[in-house]
Amino acid sequence: AQQQQQQQQQAGQLPRRPPPCPHPGIHCGYGGGLTVDNLTDELRRIAQVVKTSRRPVWVDLQSGLRTTSNGGRSDDFDLNKAWACIKMVNDLGL
C-alpha cells in the first residue's frame, strides 16, 4: 500500500482515499500523501466538509515535510517545506 502511494505521488496523483468526513464530537484529522504540492487542494476539500472554523482538525504531513538527499541515504526534515505549508494555511484563512 505504501509503495502504491509513493508511485501515485511520483506520478502527481493524489492517493485514493474516501472524501473527508468529520465525526461530530471527535477531534479528527487527515493524512496520507499530503505534501507541499497538494496541500492547498486537500485543505480546500477538508474545509468544504468541516464547514466551520470552530471545528479544528489536524493534518499529517510527516513524509511530505521531508527531503531525501545523498542518494536516498539521508531523509531530513525540510524547514522550507514546513514554512511553505504554514503560509498555505494562513493564505487560505484557516
N, C-alpha and C positions, 0 to 999 in steps of 0.2 A: 504494500500500500504506500509506504514512504517513497519507494523508488518510482512508482507511478506518479505521485505528487511532484517529485523532483522533475520528472520528464515533462509534466504539464507546465511547470513553472518555466523550464527552459524553452518551451515552445510558446511562452507568453499566454498560456491559458490559465484561467482560474481553476482551482481544483473543484471537482464535483462535490457539492455539499448541499444539504437542504437549505431553503431560504432561512434567514434569521427568524427566530421565534422567541419572543420574550415570554417568560414564565412569571405570572403575577406573584409578587411576594418573594421571589427568589432572585438573589443577586447573580446575574449570569454574564457570560462573556463569549467571545468568538475568537477562534484561532484556526490555524491550518492553512498554510500557504500565503499568509499575509506578508506583504513586502512594501517597500517604498513605492514600487511601481504600480501596485494595485490598491493601496490603502484608501485613497480618496474615493474610488468607486465603491469599495466594500463598506466604508463608513457611511456613504450615502444610502446604501441598501439597508444597513442596520438602522439608521436614523428613520427611514420610512416605516419600519416595522415598530420601533420603540415609540415613536411619535411624541415623546415628551423629554425635555431636558432634565426633568426631575427624576427620571429613571436612569441611574448610572449603569453603564455596562463597561466591561473591560475587553481589551483585545490583546491577543498574544502574538507578538512578533519576534519571538526568540530567535529563530533562524533567519528571519527577514532583516534583522539588525546586525548580521554578521557578514564579514568579508573573508573570503578564502584567499590565501596568498602562499608563496613559496611552494608552488606546485601542488597545492592541496594539503600541505603539511601543517599549515597554520590557519586556524579558524578563529578570528578575532572579532570582538565587539567593535562595531563601527560607530563612533560618536557622531559622525556626519549624517549617517542614516537615521540615527535617533533624533537629531535636531530637525532633519527634514520631516520626519513623522510628526513631531511636536508642532511644527509650522503648519502642516496639513490640517491637524485637528483645530488649531487656532484659526486658520483661514476659513474653515468650514463653520466656525462659530459653535463648535460642540463642546 
